[in-house]
Amino acid sequence: MEKVKVEINNKQKNGHMGTLGMPYLLSVIKDSDLFEIGYHDEMLKTARHFRATTLICNGKKVYLDFWEYPAPTYTVKAYEKDFDLIIKIQDRYSDIKPIHRYLNRKNILPKSKEELKTYRDKIVPWTFFPSKMFERFIGNEEGLLKKSPEVDRFGFFCGKPWKSRHKIIKHLRTKGVEAVKSDQGNKAGRTFTDKEFMNNMKRSKFGIVLAGRASMVTDAKNRREIDYMMLKKPLLLNYKPKYYNELIEGKHYLYFDEDTDLDKLEKEHNIDEIAQNGHQWYLDNVTPSGAANVFRQILKEKLDI
């Protein structure tokens, strides 16, 4: 397959401070043999513009948005830029009727249903990325799995106690699953050290991941999905994340809510197979070679280049 020429913004080529995933995924593109890399100085100035970047792919403009909120994709300036394609990492698939109502009610992007439908047709998700704690093991996944402690717990959850998580955390606790409040990204708010956190993950039978922040147009996906797939743990999610190459419920992960009988999961599902399927999805979609292949796939299928 002929290489695609990809031009990256010269000031953002190494990412932007605080924009999770940008350094990793731009490196995926820059270091891949699938692309001929060049640089440009074009930048769209809009709300949260530093959370996204413009890629020029064989002359066509692709907006790559990493932010977990509607901006910068859902801004008037981005809309008027008329990009050929928008890849929003946290894109969420929803019907156009609630999207139209949401964007107009909040005056985020006050357009007609038809205009928003046309705009939405240009937006796709891509892949995701691991936490900083796990990124150093990419390419050495087998080393990560060596000398793992004995699995002696169903699972555990440690994270921010957002209101949207209260009911599911209560459900986990009623089943004896450890669920603690923490802000692991802030040293002052940490409950576990990185070593302790990883040890707890390795000791877990299931990789429990709860929905992150989301909106009508942004997904709730979480870096822990990737971390647990690297560890070959069967994912247990209380949301259904969307990717360009789908993460399929029942194949790559198990969905649960407040009504799920956690005690029956292992009897009703082949969790070893689900764990292996999830790990393979990670290899095919998240590793540098996998993510680069998916990016090339998107350009071919959406822009015919």
Sequence and secondary structure as in RCSB ss.txt:
>XXXX:A:sequence
MEKVKVEINNKQKNGHMGTLGMPYLLSVIKDSDLFEIGYHDEMLKTARHFRATTLICNGKKVYLDFWEYPAPTYT
VKAYEKDFDLIIKIQDRYSDIKPIHRYLNRKNILPKSKEELKTYRDKIVPWTFFPSKMFERFIGNEEGLLKKSPE
VDRFGFFCGKPWKSRHKIIKHLRTKGVEAVKSDQGNKAGRTFTDKEFMNNMKRSKFGIVLAGRASMVTDAKNRRE
IDYMMLKKPLLLNYKPKYYNELIEGKHYLYFDEDTDLDKLEKEHNIDEIAQNGHQWYLDNVTPSGAANVFRQILK
EKLDI
>XXXX:A:secstr
   EEEEEETTTTT  TT TTHHHHHHHHHT TTEEEEEE     STTGGGEEEEEETTEEEEEE  SSSTTTSS
HHHHHHT SEEEETTB    HHHHHHHHHHTTSS   HHHHHHHHTTEE       HHHHTTTT HHHHHTT   
  BS EEEE   GGGHHHHHHHHHTT EEEE  TTSGGG SS HHHHHHHHHHBSSEEE      SSB    HHH
HHHHHTT  EEESS    SS   BTTTEEE  TT  GGGHHHHS HHHHHHHHHHHHHHHTSHHHHHHHHHHHHH
HHH  
